[in-house]
């Protein structure tokens, strides 16, 4: 049982060594720790899906950014060119991006 092993084992060692564990219970907010490429991808997808609202690309928190959110979960910055025959499904397109005729982009960052 994890509870039986963790509390006396790990936490008991912390107490003996004079260490302290601090915690904070987060309710109705988003929190994550990025420690490898896999979790970076997951957190990035959460941000793009607006799970971390108001932390979204279209909040334009960085100076000089001009993202706007459009249908299909696409964030486009000012100066993006998308051909009418192309299909963009989710993702973030930065300034100066040009999507050509017949192109298909899915969840691109």
C-alpha positions in Angstrom: 0.0 0.0 0.0 1.5 3.3 -1.1 0.1 5.2 1.9 1.6 2.7 4.4 5.0 2.9 2.7 5.2 6.5 1.8 4.3 8.2 5.0 6.6 6.4 7.4 9.3 5.7 4.8 10.0 8.8 2.8 8.3 11.4 5.0 9.8 9.9 8.1 13.3 10.3 6.6 12.5 13.9 5.8 11.5 14.5 9.4 14.7 12.9 10.7 16.9 14.9 8.4 15.2 18.2 9.4 13.8 18.7 5.9 10.4 20.2 5.2 7.9 19.5 2.4 5.7 22.4 1.3 2.5 21.8 -0.6 -0.3 23.9 -2.0 -3.6 22.5 -3.1 -4.7 24.1 -6.3 -8.5 24.1 -7.0 -10.0 25.5 -10.2 -6.7 26.5 -11.6 -4.1 24.9 -14.0 -0.7 23.8 -12.8 1.9 21.6 -14.4 5.7 20.9 -14.2 7.5 20.4 -17.5 10.5 18.1 -17.2 10.8 16.4 -20.5 9.7 16.8 -24.2 6.6 14.7 -23.6 5.2 16.9 -20.8 6.2 20.0 -22.8 4.0 18.7 -25.6 1.1 17.9 -23.3 1.3 21.3 -21.6 1.5 23.1 -25.0 -1.5 21.3 -26.2 -3.4 22.2 -23.0 -2.5 25.9 -23.5 -3.7 25.7 -27.2 -6.9 24.0 -26.1 -7.5 26.9 -23.6 -7.3 24.7 -20.5 -4.8 27.1 -19.0 -7.0 30.2 -19.7 -6.2 33.1 -19.5 -2.7 31.8 -20.4 -3.3 31.5 -24.1 -1.4 32.7 -27.2 -4.2 35.3 -28.0 -3.7 36.9 -24.6 -0.6 38.5 -26.3 1.4 38.6 -23.0 4.7 39.0 -24.7 5.6 42.4 -26.1 5.1 42.6 -29.9 2.9 39.6 -30.2 -0.4 39.9 -32.1 -2.1 36.5 -32.0 -5.8 36.0 -32.6 -7.9 32.9 -32.0 -10.0 31.7 -34.9 -12.2 28.7 -35.5 -10.7 25.2 -35.4 -8.4 26.1 -32.6 -6.0 28.0 -34.8 -3.9 30.9 -33.4 -2.6 33.2 -36.1 -0.3 36.2 -35.6 -0.5 39.3 -37.7 1.1 38.8 -41.1 0.1 35.2 -41.7 -0.9 34.2 -45.2 -3.2 31.2 -45.7 -4.2 30.1 -49.2 -8.0 29.4 -49.7 -7.4 25.9 -50.9 -5.3 24.9 -47.8 -6.7 23.4 -44.6 -5.4 24.4 -41.2 -6.8 22.4 -38.3 -5.5 23.5 -34.9 -2.1 25.0 -34.2 -0.1 28.2 -33.9 1.1 30.2 -36.9 3.6 32.9 -36.2 4.2 36.1 -38.1 5.6 35.7 -41.6 4.1 32.2 -42.0 2.8 31.4 -45.5 0.6 28.4 -46.0 0.5 27.5 -49.7 -2.2 26.0 -52.0 -3.5 22.6 -51.1 -1.4 22.4 -47.9 -2.8 20.5 -44.9 -1.7 21.5 -41.4 -2.9 19.7 -38.3 -1.9 20.8 -34.7 1.2 22.6 -36.0 3.3 24.7 -33.7 
